[in-house]
Amino acid sequence: MNLWVLVLATAAGCYLLKLAGYLVPARVLDEPRVRRLVELLPVALLAALVVVEALASGRHLQWDGPRLAGFAAGAVAVWRRAPFLAVVVIAAAVAALIRLAG
Amino acid sequence: MLEENRRGVVRDSLGVGVAVGAYGVAFGAASVAAGLSVLQTSLLSLLAFTGGTQFAVVGVVAGGGTLGTALSSGLLLGARNTLYAMRLAPTLQVGGLRRFAAAHGTIDESTAMAVARRDPAMSRLAFWWTFTSIYVCWNVTTLAGAVGAQALGDPAKFGLDAVVPAAFLALLAPRLRTGAAERRIAAGAAVIALVLIPLTPPGVPVLASTAALLLAGSLRSSASSLRARAGSPR
């Protein structure tokens, strides 16, 4: 994959998506169905990403103990409403320590 | 009194900016671990400047996905910023060059801080201060994370592979707390992704589960609007 094409296309696409909102008439938003779908889109996308990042290794399901333990610890931190940075540190620390011990 | 208010808005915006900006470290490290260079990583933070998209793109790259799946996952997630921009446009009242600057700063946090204020002047103040403080912090910490990860070597040794799914869960959690429909959609997407991982190339599970649920959602809402129009009881 050409990473440069990916980086520049992502940057251009993201900027144009933001700019488009300032250029289109706000009437589109009056359609409640459109608004609801755009609200739900990140929910579906993020949930799928959680599963893929926790369990996939390329095309395989991989039950990697330290990775899953770190993720589980991070999930508990999210559930306890810990700040984002604490979630990140807890997940990394648990995975790293178990890997070190194993 | 008014001066006091303005100071409060600026203080809150700076607080959010520093707290949110700090997790650019996690993005910088994840991106270098996925195989992007330090320069490519920093350019994503400088130019794309929308955290969820950036994590999604490097996540798909790390999983071995194609350019097409990485880009479409990223842009799908970035499409919510269009909605934010439409919501903010009448409040910010920007024209000319300032509109191009405002567009770049239209992300989750700057929108949230702006819409939380009733007074349009305070909304504008919150938007610009939140945008600027996150932009500065996010880019400094991205560079630090990228350089740090490059110096440290194998990211799994430091548990960074566990950080990425935990970070996505942290972004998802506030949306799950808003309603039952959100929780159903999330559970459905997770199951579809899980089933598709061994069956499809990397990147496809994420796109397919999102598309399937959006389709289901739009069919459901058109069915209920038909019912509403016919005036029949549920």
Interface residues (C-beta under 8 A of the other chain):
Chain A: M1 N2 L3 W4 V5 L6 V7 L8 A9 T10 A11 A12 G13 C14 Y15 L17 K18 L19 A20 G21 Y22 V24 A26 V28 L29 R33 R35 R36 L37 V38 L40 L41 P42 V43 A44 L45 L46 A47 A48 L49 V50 V51 V52 E53 A54 L55 A56 S57 G58 R59 H60 L61 D64 P66 R67 L68 A69 G70 F71 A73 G74 A75 A77 V78 W79 P83 F84 L85 V87 V88 I90 A91 A92 A93 V94 A95 A96 L97 R99
Chain B: A19 V20 A22 Y23 V25 A26 G35 L36 S37 Q40 L43 L44 L47 A48 F49 T50 G52 T53 Q54 F55 A56 V57 G59 V61 G63 G64 T66 L67 A70 L71 S73 G74 L75 L76 L77 G78 A79 R80 N81 T82 L83 Y84 A85 M86 R87 L88 A89 P90 V94 R99 F100 A102 A103 H104 T106 A156 K157 F158 G159 L160 D161 A162 V163 V164 P165 A166 A167 F168 L169 A170 L171 L172 A173 R175 L176 A181 E182 I185 A186 A187 G188 A189 A190 I192 A193 L194 I197 P198 T200 P201 P202 P205 V206 S209 T210 L213 L214 G217 S218 S221 S222 S225
